[in-house]
């Protein structure tokens, strides 16, 4: 009897479960599992709204014109045709003239183009165009591909140039111009050396880097005849003006200024100011301990800048007052008050005077600030002026013409 009752209960429960499943599938599940209806052979619905045809432009930003860079073209007129020597955008590229040759780079190596950049020598008499250097062909000289080729100076019959760019390798080369078809010589692959220069009675290999307030420089003595680095590396670096700065050199030493940060209670806008802490010398040839020139204790207060006068063997300090330190006599003297003088760079040296603004000079001999804007005005010439003036100065034959097309 009990077994028959249990069997009836099982049958009843099974029937209830089947009914429940059917109810869920038929009425509840479709609400949560929506499938869009499939419509076959449906004709497109015509919209009553009129739509204007739109032509896409290169620059779709409203009220903004497409940027066009400056363009510089050098041509040679040959009877019934024109020969294009170069046709370049962004006219701030390097060009040099040596005897009958124009030397210039061609190609855009910057992203996204990343073209091959080639250094050419063009003979203005014969129209011969010689390939001197190519980024692609000299790819084994670097690990991080340079973006461009930059021309340096010519010393005697040697041209120095470098392949480089921001955050790339810097490869320094020399070329014997007496045989312009010769292979360039690799001088340095140090990332901070980019040029050979002459200053303070020495040849140098130098380089500098700057980014977001940080700057660094590096230099060493260079043997111009043997074309090799002979001195120890003189390195400086600063972050927002705080750190070290190269001032110049004499026969044996490089002079380095050290700047620190201190509170500036006299200004509401600038909470801190950068002041000169000390000056020391580093031996150019051997790695020795720095030699103190003006110690922290000897340094006058609130000195904000310093200028080296190579010919006079003077270090001139600028702050609330002007001081002169003579490197031979080894003494520090106050020469004039600068409390009511607003001075700004560049502090170019002219004989006994130093530019402290566009209209003012500090005369070391007279120990006075004098009004004289001769040579102190900084003229910032544009790319067209600098390049066109350069080419004009080369006095090319009459069949050559230079054209500058201003960008928009």
FENQUITA-V580800 format. One line per field, one symbol per residue. psi: psi as a letter, one per 20 degrees, with the letter a starting at -180 (. if undefined). burial: b if it has 9 or more other ideal C-beta (glycine too) atoms within 8 Angstrom, else e. Layout:
psi->???
burial->???
This chain:
psi->gghhghhggghggggggggggggghhhgghhimppqqpoqlpqqppqipppqpppprhojpqkpqppprqppppqponejrppogqnqqnkkrqpqpodjpppqqpqoiqqiglrppppqopoigijpopogqpgghkhiirhoprhrpppbrpodkppprqparpkrqopprqpoihnijrpqppgqjpijpirprpqkjqpqprrqqqplipqqqpqqqpohgilqpirqpoqqqqoliocqppharbhhqpppqpqrpqqniiphgohqqpqpgrprqpphgqorqqppgorhhipqqkphrqppnghikqppppchrpqpophgilqppphqqkhjpoqqrpmppndjqppiahiqqoohgilqpqoojpiipoonqrhgggghhghhiilqqhiqppppopr.
burial->eeeeeeeeeeeeeeeeeeeeeebbeeebbeeeeeeeeeeeeeeeeeeeeeeeeeeeeeeeeeeeeeeeebbbbbbbeeeeeeeebbebeebebebbeeeebbbbbbbebeeeeeeebbbbbbbbeebeebebbbbeebeebbeebbbbbbbbbbbeebbbbbbbbeebbbbbbbbbbeebeeebbbbbbbebbbbbbeeeebbbbbbbeeeeebbbbbbbbbbbeebebbbbebebbbeeebbbbbbbbbeebbbbbbbeeeebeeeeeeeebbbbebbbbbbbeeeeeebebbeeeebbeebbbbbbbbeebbbbbbbebbbbbbbeeeeeeebbebeeeebeeebebeeebbbbbeebbbbbeeeebbebeeebeeeeeebbebbbbbbeeeeeeeebebebeeee
